[in-house]
Amino acid sequence: MLKTRIITALVLLAVLLPVLYSNNYMAFAVVASVFFGAAIWECFRLFNPGNKRAVLIAVVWTAVFAYTFFGAGQANPTFWFAIGVLLWVLRFTPTLKFGLPPLNSTGNTLLSVLYALGLVACFAAIVTLYQYSALFLLSVLAIVWSADIFAYVCGKTFGKNKLAPTISPGKSWEGAIGGGIVTLILATLTVLFGGEALANTFAVQVQASFGWLGLFAILILIVAASIVGDLFESQLKRRAGMKDSSNLLPGHGGVLDRIDALVPVLPLAALAATWL
């Protein structure tokens, strides 16, 4: 399993990094649309296991997404960032306390569409953050990856109090807090010692515009949002009786398994970036 995970990760890096740094916008558009389509397909499978129309639905959503954000659709990305943030605040986060609607219910169908719209907001944010620069986009992703990695390390080392035992028993408050603290430290080091090489990263730009308190507040929101995104997808998988959102990425599960924490974070980061 570890060998498979490593091989898949290396293949993804071999594809994604050249695309991000090639300055070939068409290649970026194709790759972003493919990953969006995979995420939408997995989304509707999680909300309606065994849905035989999930592929067709994904094709339609992907075509509309590509037209809107890469074609002549002329979408207002800031509108989508705001929609994404509001969906997480008002609809998705409360389910962690109150639960999901039953499968095969009207409420579940509506929630599936809303989560798909959340994915649109996430990928719209990817498009916008990439337009700042590849490094700017990667620096936002690195914040989430840092919080996740160090939450795991701190949780394994110090974890005693379960964060959400009925949703994801492996997560602890100590892990979440520890991951957040390490991420704040790394962002601080980036600002203080990153120099010219990291001048165009998210943390440096936010600190320059909003100061240290603004940077820490935004980073804390991002870390919290990443945890919520992770827990929400875990809740969907648990209800659907699935271990992974799919098997598209051998050793890693599905696309949603890799981006679940990013879905609420990227619209929030892109919204903040509009004020820089």
C-alpha positions, 0 to 999 in steps of 0.5 A: 500500500505504501509503495502504491501511494508513493508511486501515485503521488510521484505520478501526480507531481510529475503531471501537476508541477509541469502544468502549473509552471509551464505557463500553458493556460490551456493545459491548466484548464484541461487538468483542472476540468478533469479533476473537477469532473472526477470530484463531481462524480465522486460527490454524487456517488457519495450522496446517492450510492449506486447512482448509475447517472453519476457519470452523465451528471459529472459530464454535464457539470464539467462542461458547464464549469469549463465553459463558465471559467475557461470559455466565454461564460465570464463568471464573476469568481468573487461571487462564487467565493462568497457562495462557497464560504456561506454554504460552509458556514450556514449549511455544511458545518452545522451537519457535524452537530445535527447530522446529515439527512437520510439517503433517498430524501429530498433534503439529501438531494438538495444537499448534494447539489449544494455540495456540488456548488461548493466544489464549483467554488473550490475550483473557481478559487483554484483558477483565480489563485493560479492566475496570481501565480503558481507559487501563490496557489501552492502556498495556500495548498501548503498551509492546508497540507502543513495543518493536516500533516502536523495534526496527524503527528501531534495527534499521534504523540499527544492525542487524548481527547477525541475531536469528533468520535462518531465521525472520525475517531482518529482525530483529536483536539490535541492534534488539531491545535498542534497542527494549527500552532505549527502552521502558524510558526511555519507561516511566521518563519516564511514571512520573516526569512522567506526573502525574495524567493517567497515574497509572492506567497499567500502568508507574506502577502496577507501579512503585508496587507493586514499585519500580523494579527490579520495573518494569524486570524486568517490562518486560524480560520483556514486551519479550522475550515480544513478540519471541517472539510475533512470531517464533512467528507468523512461523515459522507463516507461513513453514511454511504458505507464507503472507505474512500470516495473512489479508487481513482488514485491508487493508494490514496482513494479518490479525488475528494479524499485528497481535496476534502480539506481544500473545498472550504479553504480555497474559496476563503483564501481566494476571497481574502486574496481579493482584498490584498 
